[in-house]
């Protein structure tokens, strides 16, 4: 990988007006060589009208790529006379609406949160891509729906980077490394491992940052499914993992 500067040189953050005053917004992305076209059109429709241009780093190592773009942005953010900088991170499989940026920026700037992510679901499962803690520090497994309705932003322990806003001033408080994986106690990558992205949230918490999810902004997660004709010629969706783990066979209720 080369330096991140070729992909950020000459690109200035956009200046957007909020109820809390003007804010500069930059977009950081870690991308592979090929991408989802649906996402490409999403960011074109959701960023260009606001003057925001994605600053990307391409490579096989997601953690290193995103780190180097973020580092470049905060290193260049040294003029105190300019409006505060907020960095929006996007994943190459994020699907979002045209008004997602100003809506989430409005809620974030009206809060004291340092990092705010949109609501997003995991691939394959229906679980949300964030975790919350109980008062005793254990992971919350059951949160009332009212809690998400009554609060514009709910505090979380971990989240994602599919559509996440980070105050640059807060990011500067986090020591390196931000994204680094740790194997489990046996040295293997089992259930007790710490993935690269989870390490970021651990570092943020240790640095005293306040992280959350904006309940007023939800985004989609692009994912491939196989569509089979069913017994009545209705469409049946099958996840690729189920196909391969099933020995390369269609669903049991597919047309025979």
C-alpha positions as CSV (number, residue, x, y, z in Angstrom):
1,X,0.0,0.0,0.0
2,X,1.2,3.5,-0.7
3,X,0.4,6.7,1.2
4,X,-3.1,7.8,1.7
5,X,-2.4,11.3,0.5
6,X,-3.0,10.6,-3.3
7,X,-6.7,9.8,-2.5
8,X,-7.2,12.9,-0.2
9,X,-4.9,15.5,-1.8
10,X,-6.9,18.5,-2.9
11,X,-10.2,17.3,-1.4
12,X,-11.6,19.7,1.1
13,X,-14.3,18.8,3.7
14,X,-17.7,20.3,2.9
15,X,-19.1,23.0,5.2
16,X,-22.7,22.3,6.4
17,X,-24.9,24.4,8.6
18,X,-26.4,22.9,11.7
19,X,-28.4,24.2,14.6
20,X,-25.1,24.2,16.5
21,X,-23.3,26.2,13.8
22,X,-21.2,25.4,10.8
23,X,-19.5,22.0,10.6
24,X,-17.0,20.6,8.2
25,X,-17.8,17.1,7.0
26,X,-15.3,14.7,5.4
27,X,-16.0,11.1,4.3
28,X,-13.5,8.3,4.9
29,X,-13.7,4.9,3.2
30,X,-11.7,1.6,3.2
31,X,-12.5,-0.1,-0.1
32,X,-11.6,-3.2,-2.0
33,X,-10.8,-3.2,-5.7
34,X,-14.4,-4.0,-6.7
35,X,-17.6,-2.6,-5.1
36,X,-21.4,-2.7,-5.0
37,X,-22.9,-0.5,-7.6
38,X,-25.9,0.1,-5.4
39,X,-23.6,1.6,-2.8
40,X,-21.8,3.7,-5.5
41,X,-25.1,5.4,-6.5
42,X,-26.1,5.8,-2.8
43,X,-23.1,7.9,-2.0
44,X,-23.4,9.8,-5.2
45,X,-27.0,10.8,-4.3
46,X,-26.4,11.1,-0.6
47,X,-23.1,13.0,-0.5
48,X,-22.6,15.0,-3.7
49,X,-25.6,17.4,-3.1
50,X,-23.9,18.4,0.1
51,X,-20.4,18.9,-1.5
52,X,-19.0,15.8,0.3
53,X,-16.4,13.7,-1.6
54,X,-15.4,10.3,-0.3
55,X,-11.7,10.0,0.5
56,X,-10.8,6.3,0.0
57,X,-7.9,4.0,0.5
58,X,-7.9,0.8,-1.4
59,X,-6.3,-2.4,-0.2
60,X,-6.7,-5.9,1.2
61,X,-6.3,-4.8,4.9
62,X,-9.5,-3.0,5.9
63,X,-8.1,-1.9,9.3
64,X,-4.9,-0.4,7.9
65,X,-6.7,1.4,5.0
66,X,-9.3,3.1,7.2
67,X,-6.7,4.0,9.8
68,X,-4.5,5.7,7.3
69,X,-7.4,7.8,5.8
70,X,-8.5,8.8,9.3
71,X,-5.0,9.7,10.3
72,X,-4.5,11.9,7.2
73,X,-7.7,13.7,7.9
74,X,-6.9,14.5,11.6
75,X,-3.3,15.4,10.8
76,X,-4.5,18.0,8.3
77,X,-7.1,19.3,10.8
78,X,-4.8,21.8,12.5
79,X,-6.5,25.2,11.8
80,X,-8.5,26.1,15.0
81,X,-10.2,29.0,13.1
82,X,-12.1,26.6,10.9
83,X,-15.5,25.0,11.9
84,X,-15.1,21.6,13.8
85,X,-14.5,18.6,11.6
86,X,-16.8,15.5,11.6
87,X,-15.6,12.4,9.7
88,X,-18.3,10.2,8.2
89,X,-17.1,6.6,7.6
90,X,-18.9,4.4,5.0
91,X,-18.6,0.7,4.2
92,X,-18.7,-0.2,0.5
93,X,-21.9,-2.3,1.1
94,X,-23.9,0.4,3.0
95,X,-27.2,1.5,1.5
96,X,-28.6,4.8,2.7
97,X,-31.1,7.5,1.8
98,X,-30.4,10.9,0.3
99,X,-31.1,12.8,3.5
100,X,-29.3,10.5,5.9
101,X,-26.2,12.8,6.3
102,X,-28.0,16.0,7.3
103,X,-30.4,14.2,9.5
104,X,-27.8,12.3,11.5
105,X,-25.5,15.3,11.6
106,X,-28.3,17.4,13.1
107,X,-28.9,14.9,15.9
108,X,-25.2,14.4,16.6
109,X,-24.4,18.1,16.8
110,X,-27.3,18.6,19.2
111,X,-25.8,16.0,21.5
112,X,-22.6,15.4,23.5
113,X,-21.8,12.2,21.7
114,X,-18.3,11.8,20.2
115,X,-19.1,9.0,17.8
116,X,-22.6,8.2,16.4
117,X,-23.5,5.3,14.0
118,X,-26.7,4.7,12.1
119,X,-28.9,1.7,12.9
120,X,-27.8,-1.3,10.8
121,X,-28.4,-5.0,10.8
122,X,-25.8,-7.8,10.6
123,X,-25.5,-9.7,7.4
124,X,-27.2,-13.1,7.4
125,X,-28.8,-12.7,10.9
126,X,-31.4,-10.2,12.0
127,X,-29.3,-8.9,14.9
128,X,-28.4,-5.2,15.1
129,X,-24.8,-4.1,14.6
130,X,-24.4,-2.6,18.0
131,X,-24.1,-3.7,21.6
132,X,-25.3,-2.1,24.8
133,X,-24.3,-2.6,28.4
134,X,-26.3,-3.0,31.6
135,X,-25.5,-0.8,34.6
136,X,-23.4,-3.6,36.0
137,X,-21.2,-3.7,32.9
138,X,-22.7,-6.9,31.4
139,X,-23.9,-7.0,27.9
140,X,-27.6,-6.1,27.5
141,X,-29.6,-8.8,25.8
142,X,-33.1,-7.3,26.2
143,X,-33.8,-3.6,25.7
144,X,-37.3,-2.2,25.6
145,X,-38.4,-0.8,22.2
146,X,-39.5,2.4,24.0
147,X,-35.9,3.2,24.8
148,X,-35.1,3.5,21.1
149,X,-38.3,5.5,20.5
150,X,-37.8,8.1,23.2
151,X,-34.1,8.8,22.5
152,X,-32.6,10.3,19.3
153,X,-29.3,8.7,20.2
154,X,-28.8,5.7,22.6
155,X,-25.5,5.0,24.2
156,X,-23.8,1.9,23.0
157,X,-20.6,-0.1,23.8
158,X,-19.8,-1.2,20.2
159,X,-21.3,-0.3,16.8
160,X,-20.0,-0.3,13.2
161,X,-18.4,1.9,10.5
162,X,-21.0,1.4,7.8
163,X,-22.4,5.0,8.3
164,X,-20.7,6.5,11.3
165,X,-19.9,10.1,12.3
166,X,-16.8,10.8,14.4
167,X,-15.7,14.1,15.8
168,X,-12.2,14.6,14.7
169,X,-11.3,16.3,18.0
170,X,-12.4,13.2,19.8
171,X,-10.5,10.8,17.5
172,X,-7.3,12.7,18.3
173,X,-7.8,11.6,22.0
174,X,-7.6,7.9,21.0
175,X,-4.1,6.2,21.3
176,X,-3.0,3.8,18.6
177,X,-3.5,1.2,17.4
178,X,-7.2,1.7,16.7
179,X,-8.0,-1.3,14.6
180,X,-6.2,-4.5,15.6
181,X,-7.4,-8.0,16.1
182,X,-6.6,-10.2,19.1
183,X,-6.9,-14.0,19.2
184,X,-8.6,-15.8,22.1
185,X,-6.8,-17.3,25.1
186,X,-5.7,-20.3,23.1
187,X,-4.2,-18.2,20.3
188,X,-7.0,-19.1,17.9
189,X,-9.7,-17.0,16.4
190,X,-12.6,-18.5,18.3
191,X,-15.6,-16.9,20.0
192,X,-13.4,-15.2,22.6
193,X,-11.4,-13.3,20.0
194,X,-11.5,-9.5,19.7
195,X,-12.0,-8.4,16.1
196,X,-10.3,-5.3,14.6
197,X,-13.4,-3.1,14.7
198,X,-14.3,-4.1,18.3
199,X,-10.8,-3.1,19.4
200,X,-11.7,0.4,18.2
201,X,-14.7,0.7,20.5
202,X,-12.6,-0.7,23.4
203,X,-10.0,2.0,22.8
204,X,-12.7,4.7,22.5
205,X,-14.3,3.6,25.8
206,X,-10.9,3.6,27.5
207,X,-10.3,7.2,26.1
208,X,-13.5,8.3,27.7
209,X,-15.4,8.9,24.5
210,X,-19.2,8.7,24.4
211,X,-20.4,6.4,21.6
212,X,-24.0,5.8,20.4
213,X,-26.4,4.9,17.7
214,X,-28.8,7.4,16.1
215,X,-32.3,5.8,16.3
216,X,-33.6,8.3,13.7
217,X,-31.3,7.1,10.9
218,X,-31.3,3.5,9.6
219,X,-29.2,2.1,6.7
220,X,-29.3,-1.0,4.6
221,X,-26.7,-3.7,4.3
222,X,-26.1,-5.0,0.8
223,X,-26.0,-8.8,0.7
224,X,-26.2,-11.5,-1.9
225,X,-28.9,-14.2,-1.8
226,X,-29.7,-17.0,-4.1
227,X,-33.3,-17.0,-5.3
228,X,-34.9,-20.4,-6.1
229,X,-38.4,-21.3,-7.4
230,X,-40.5,-22.9,-4.7
231,X,-43.0,-25.8,-4.9
232,X,-45.6,-23.3,-6.1
233,X,-43.2,-21.3,-8.2
234,X,-42.9,-18.7,-5.4
235,X,-39.5,-17.2,-4.8
236,X,-37.4,-18.7,-2.0
237,X,-34.3,-16.9,-0.8
238,X,-31.2,-18.8,0.4
239,X,-28.1,-17.3,1.9
240,X,-24.8,-18.4,0.2
241,X,-23.5,-19.7,3.5
242,X,-26.5,-22.0,3.8
243,X,-25.9,-23.2,0.3
244,X,-22.3,-24.2,0.8
245,X,-22.7,-25.5,4.3
246,X,-25.5,-27.7,3.0
247,X,-23.2,-29.3,0.5
248,X,-24.1,-27.1,-2.4
249,X,-27.8,-28.0,-2.3
250,X,-30.9,-25.8,-2.8
251,X,-33.4,-25.3,0.0
252,X,-35.5,-28.3,0.9
253,X,-38.7,-26.6,-0.2
254,X,-37.3,-25.6,-3.6
255,X,-38.9,-26.9,-6.9
256,X,-37.9,-30.4,-7.6
